[in-house]
Amino acid sequence: MTVRLAIGLLSAATLAYEVLLLRLFAIVQWHHFAYMAISVALLGFGVSGTFLFLARDRLQPRFAAAFAVNAAGFGVTALAAFALAQRLPFNALEVVWVPRQLLWLAVLYLVLGIPFFAAANCIGLAFIRFGGAIGRVYAWNLAGSGAGALGLVGLLYLVPPESALRLITGLGLAAAVLAALADGRRYRKAAGVLALVAVALPLAVPHGWTALRLSPYKGLSRALAVPGAEVLSQSSSPLGLLTVVGNTRIPLRYAPGLSLANTVEPPAQIALFTDGEGPTAITAFGGDLAPFAYLDFMTSALPYHLLAQPRVLILGAGGGGDVLQALSLGAAAVDAVELDPRVVRLVSATHRDFAGNLYGYPRVRAHVAEARAFISGRPESWDLIQMPLLDSFAAASAGVYGLSESYVYTVEAFREYIRHLRPGGYLAITRWLKLPPRDSLKLFASAVAALERDGIATPGERLVMLRGWGTTTLLVRNGAIGEAETAAIRAFARDRGFDIAWLPGLAAAEANRFTILREPWFYEGARALAGPDREDFLDRYKFAIRPATDDRPYFFDFFRWRSLPEFLELRTQSGAALIEWGYPILIASLVQAALLSLLLILLPLRLRRAGAGRSPARWRVMAYFLLLGLAFLFVEIAFIQRFVLFLGHPIHAVAVVLAGFLLFAGLGSAGAPRFARAVTGGRLRRATPIGLAVLAIAALAVLYILALPPLFARLMALPEAARIALSLMLIAPLGTVMGMPFPLGLTRVSAAAPALVPWAWGVNGCFSVISAILATVLAIHLGFTAVVVLAALMYLAAGAVFRATLPGEAAAAR
Amino acid sequence: MGRSSLPAAYHANCTGACGRLLRAVAGAAALLALLVPKAAVAEERDRFSGPRAEMVRTIAAYAEQSHDALGRAYIEPEVMAVMGTVPRHAFLPEGTGGEGWLSGFLGRDLATIAYADRPVPIGYNQTISQPFIVALMTDLLAPAPDDVVLEVGTGSGYQAAVLSRLVKRVCSIEIIPALGASAAATLRRLGYANVETRVGDGYYGWEECGPFDGIAVTAAADHVPPPLIRQLKPGGRMVIPVGGPFVTQQLTLIEKAADGQVRTRQLLPVAFVPLVRKAP
C-alpha cells in the first residue's frame, strides 16, 4: 500500500510538473519553443525504459532504495532543472540570425529531461517488481496523474507558479520517504532524513533560484525598463500571470491603429500584461466621455456610424477600451464579456476609481465567461457584436498562437454570432494588420463560408472590410448592405484616412488610396473570396487561409509547406516575419521525438543481443505498446478539444477532461484483472479480454466523436457545474475501458518475457510523446474526427497483434 | 516558388544592365568613401574596413529585392557610401564579442558580430537594427544636405550617426537614460557633432529642434503620436518599422504633402508576392 501511495504521489507530481513547465515557460519565454523543449524532455520516459532494461538485474533486489533515490532525484532536479534552464542564454528570437542558438536548445532538452527520466525510473521499477499486479500499479500511476493535473490547476489559483514548483519538489521527496518506509525497518533512518529534506528543501531554496526571469524582449520587460514604470499589482492564476504596470512620468498610450487624422492624445492609462505579453490598457475615466473622441478614429468605430443607439455585445472586453468606445459613440447598452475574472476585478475593484467604475456604469453589464459559451447560452440578440483585438501585436506578429486552438474564429462561431444579430445588426472583428494579409483574409473567408452555410447566396453583399495602417476591421451585416450604409462607410473611411478593402460595388481604384500598398492585396483577396474564384485563390495563396472549423480550430496557423523555401531564402531580409513559427516547430519536434525514440527503442535490442533482446515476442510487444501509446493520447487530446468547446472555460476543460480520463482509466486498470477473469471464464469462447476492451474503446470513441457535437450544441445553455458533471459521466465509460489494454498486455508480457517489461513501458512512453505532437499535426490537416477514427483503428490493430498467444506464454494466460 | 516566377514587370524599372551600373556606382562610391574620409570623424581604416565593405555588399544584394519598399532595386549611393564608413562596431556595448583566435573561429569576435547583417542585442532590452534595415530606413527618409531629422529611439546611436552624415542636423531622443547617455558619449567620442541627443519621452517629439524634414521612429508604437505628425514639415517623411526586436515585418512611410495632406505607404522590406500566379 505504501508503495502504491508513493507511485500515486510521484505520478501526481510528474504530471503537475509537466503542465507547470508549460506555464512557467509561457511566462519567461514564448510558448512554442517551450512546447518543443518539454515534448522532447518527456523522452526521459523512453530513456528510462532503456536504462531499466539494462540495469534491472542490479536494481530489482534493491527496489525500495532505487525507487526512493529516483523519486528524490525527481524532486530535487525538478526544481534545479528549471532554475538552470532559465539561466541558459537561449533566445528563441535570435535563432533566425544565430543558428548556434539551437545548441542551447539541445542543452535545454537534456536539462529538462532529467527529472522525467528519474520519475519514469520509479514507475518502471514498480512494473518490474509487481509483475503480477501490474493493473494496480498502473491504476495508481493513472489516478495519481489525474489528480496531479487537477491539483495543479487548483493550486495555481492559490499560489504563484514558483511556489507550485517548490511544492512539486516536496511531493517528489515525499514519495521517496514513502518508498523508503515500504521496505520495513531497513531504510527507516534514511526515510527520516528524507522527510526532513522534503519539508526543508522547498522552503530553503533561495528565492532567486526560482524567481521568474522574463525574456528582456517581452512587452513587460520593456515597459518596466522605462523610467517611472512600476508594477502596481501582479496576480497569478491558471489563466496566466497578470501584471499591472503604471507610469506617471512617461504614460502608457495604447490606441492600436489610431488614424493619423486624430489629434487627441489618449487620457492616462495603466497597462495590463498577461504572461509578460501585451499591453492592453485600463483607461482613466471620470464620467465625462469627451476625452474619448480619439476612439472614434479607430477602424473598430465604423459600426457605430451605421447604427443608432445600438445594443452592443463585446466579446473580450479586457480593460474596457471598447466599452468606452461604445459608450462614447452612443451605445444604448453594453454587455461586456471577459474570460478572466481578475481583469474584471481590476476594473471594478482594484482600480475602480481610476477606471471610473466602468463595469458598474449605468448602461454597462460585465459578464465573466468565455465568448462562445456565453453567446450560445443566450436567447437575446444584439445590434452589434464587437470582437476587439484580444492579443498583443508582438504576440500576433511573432506567430506564437500558430498552434493554439481557438474556437472564437471558426465558421461555426461565425454562424453563432450572426444568429445573435438583430436584423440589420453587425458583427465586427478587428485584427492587427499584417503584410501580406493573413488573418484578415482568413476572417473574410470564414464569414463567407458561414453565410453560405446559412443559405445566403451572395455573402459578399453583407460584408465590409476596412483597412487602417495598423488594424483591419471586418463587418458582417445581418442583411444586405444598402446605399445609405455604403455612403456612411465611405464618409467614415475618407475622414479618417482608412481604406476600404471590401464593400459591395467597390471599385479597385478606391481600395488603395490612403495607406498605399504596392498592390491592393486586401481588396484583391476579398474580391476573390467573395466571388467564384474562391477555391482557386485559396489554393494559390501562399498562406493557409481556409476557414477554421470546430473540427480544425487552428485559425492562427497560416503555414504552407509550399512557401517554406521562399520564406527561408528571405529569412534574413525579414522573411522570418512571413512565417507563423508554430507549425514548423511542431514538425521539428515530431521529427526529433521520432528519431530519438527510434534510437531509444532499438538500442537495448542491439546492446543485449544474447539476452532478453532476442525474445521472439519483441516485435509484437513493440507494436502493441507503440499502438497503445499513440492511440491513448489521440483519444484524450481529441476529446479535450471537443470538451473545451462544451465546457467553455479552456483551463477548467483541460483539467476536468484530462483528470477524468486518467482517473477513470486508473479505475479501469485496477479492474482489469477481474475483467480478464470474467472474460476468460465467460461464455464468449473466442473473446479475449484485450479484444473486448479494444472493441469497446473503438466503438465508444467513434460514437462519441460523431454524437457529441450535436448533443453539446443542445446542452450548451446548462450551467457550468452541470456541464462538468455531464462531461465526467460521458468520459467515465470510455476512460474506464481505455485503462485496460495496457495492464492486460503488460501482464502477459510479464509472464511471457519479463525482461521486456521496462522496454515495453519505454516504448509506450516514447510513443505517448510522439502521439501528443502527432495528434496536433493530424488535427491541423485532417481534423479531430479523423484523429479519433485513426485512434480507434489503432486500438483494433493492437488487439489483433496480441490476439494469438505470445511465445513463452501459456495459452491459458490470455 | 523562387524569385524567377515573379511577374516580369516587377523588376521593370531597373533591371539588367541598369541594375549592374547602379550597383557599380554604389560600390564605387562606398569604396571612395572608404579611401577618403569625409569629415572630422576619424572613421577607422582598420581591421574593420574589410567586414564593413562586405556588409555593404550584402546590403546592396538585399536592396535588389527591396523593390517594394524603394520603388527601385538599389539604395541611393550616398546612403551606401555612409554605410561603408560609419564604424558600426563602435556602437555596440563594451564587451561585445570575444577576443582571440577561438572567438574568430566561432564567429564571435567583434568584427563579425558588428558587421554581420543581423540585429545585435545592446542591453536594456534593446537591439541595434540590422544594417540592411538601417540603410533602407535612411533611404526612405530621402535625406538631403539641408535637412533636419528627428529620431525617436536613439538606441545605440548608430542610425543617428548614419543620418548625420547625410543631413544638416539630427535630433535624437531616447527614453532609457543609461542607453541615451552611452549613445551620446559614443557619438561625441566619434565626432558626430551634428547629432543632438536628449533623454525623454519621444511622444511629444522635439519642438525646439523642429519642424523636421524627416522623422525616424525606431521604437515600435501602436499608434503614431499626433505631435510627431504636427512637427513634420510639409513635404517631410516619417518612417516607422513595425515588428519585434529581431524582425522587421513591414515599414510604414508617412508623407506629408505640401498642402499638409498626410499619405501613408506600407512597405515590405522584401520582394514577396503572396499569390502564386495562375498556371498558364
Contacts between the chains, C-beta under 8 A, distances in Angstrom:
chain1	res1	chain2	res2	distance
A	91	B	121	7.8
A	93	B	244	6.5
A	93	B	245	6.6
A	93	B	246	4.4
A	93	B	247	7.6
A	94	B	121	7.9
A	94	B	246	6.1
A	96	B	246	6.9
A	96	B	247	7.1
A	97	B	116	7.8
A	97	B	118	3.9
A	97	B	119	6.8
A	97	B	246	6.7
A	98	B	118	7.4
A	100	B	106	7.9
A	216	B	121	7.9
A	216	B	125	4.1
A	217	B	125	6.2
A	217	B	244	7.0
A	217	B	245	4.7
A	217	B	246	7.5
A	221	B	125	5.3
A	222	B	125	4.8
A	225	B	124	5.8
A	225	B	125	5.0
A	225	B	176	5.8
A	226	B	175	5.6
A	226	B	176	6.9
A	227	B	175	7.3
A	227	B	176	7.3
A	227	B	177	6.1
A	249	B	201	7.9
A	250	B	175	6.5
A	250	B	201	4.5
A	250	B	203	7.8
A	253	B	203	6.6
A	253	B	223	7.2
A	253	B	225	7.6
A	254	B	222	6.3
A	255	B	222	6.7
A	255	B	223	4.6
A	256	B	222	4.6
A	256	B	223	6.7
A	257	B	222	7.1
A	257	B	223	6.7
A	258	B	222	7.8
A	258	B	223	3.7
A	258	B	224	7.2
A	260	B	224	5.8
A	260	B	229	6.0
A	260	B	254	6.8
A	260	B	262	5.1
A	260	B	264	6.8
A	261	B	262	7.6
A	262	B	226	6.3
A	263	B	226	5.0
A	264	B	226	7.3
A	265	B	225	7.9
A	265	B	226	6.6
A	393	B	220	7.9
A	393	B	222	6.3
A	393	B	242	7.9
A	394	B	244	5.8
A	397	B	242	7.6
A	397	B	243	5.9
A	397	B	244	6.1
A	397	B	247	7.8
A	397	B	249	5.5
A	398	B	244	5.8
A	433	B	266	8.0
A	434	B	249	7.3
A	435	B	249	7.0
A	435	B	250	4.5
A	435	B	266	6.2
A	435	B	268	5.7
A	436	B	268	7.4
A	436	B	272	6.5
A	436	B	274	3.6
A	437	B	274	7.2
A	469	B	224	7.9
A	469	B	252	5.8
A	469	B	264	5.0
A	469	B	266	6.5
A	470	B	222	6.6
A	470	B	223	6.8
A	470	B	242	7.9
A	497	B	262	6.8
A	497	B	264	7.3
A	514	B	263	6.7
A	514	B	264	6.4
A	515	B	264	4.3
A	515	B	265	7.3
A	515	B	266	5.5
A	516	B	263	6.8
A	516	B	264	6.8
A	516	B	265	4.7
A	516	B	266	7.1
A	517	B	265	7.7
A	517	B	266	5.5
A	518	B	68	5.1
A	518	B	267	7.7
A	518	B	268	7.8
A	521	B	274	6.3
A	524	B	275	7.6
A	536	B	278	7.5
A	537	B	275	7.5
A	540	B	275	5.7
A	540	B	276	4.3
A	540	B	277	7.7
A	540	B	278	6.9
A	541	B	274	6.2
A	541	B	275	5.9
A	541	B	276	7.4
A	542	B	1	7.6
A	542	B	273	7.9
A	542	B	274	5.1
A	542	B	275	7.0
A	542	B	276	6.4
A	543	B	274	6.8
A	562	B	1	7.3
A	562	B	276	7.9
A	563	B	1	7.4
A	565	B	1	7.6
A	565	B	2	7.5
A	566	B	1	5.6
A	566	B	2	7.0
A	566	B	272	7.5
A	569	B	2	7.7
A	570	B	65	7.7
A	570	B	270	5.1
A	570	B	272	6.7
A	572	B	62	7.9
A	572	B	117	6.3
A	572	B	118	6.9
A	572	B	130	7.7
A	573	B	62	5.1
A	573	B	65	6.5
A	573	B	66	7.5
A	573	B	132	6.6
A	573	B	269	6.0
A	573	B	270	4.3
A	574	B	133	7.5
A	574	B	243	7.2
A	574	B	247	5.8
A	574	B	248	4.9
A	574	B	249	6.4
A	574	B	268	7.5
A	574	B	269	4.7
A	574	B	270	5.6
A	575	B	270	5.8
A	575	B	272	7.3
A	576	B	246	7.9
A	576	B	247	4.9
A	577	B	243	5.8
A	577	B	247	4.7
A	577	B	248	7.0
A	577	B	249	3.8
A	577	B	250	7.7
A	578	B	272	6.5
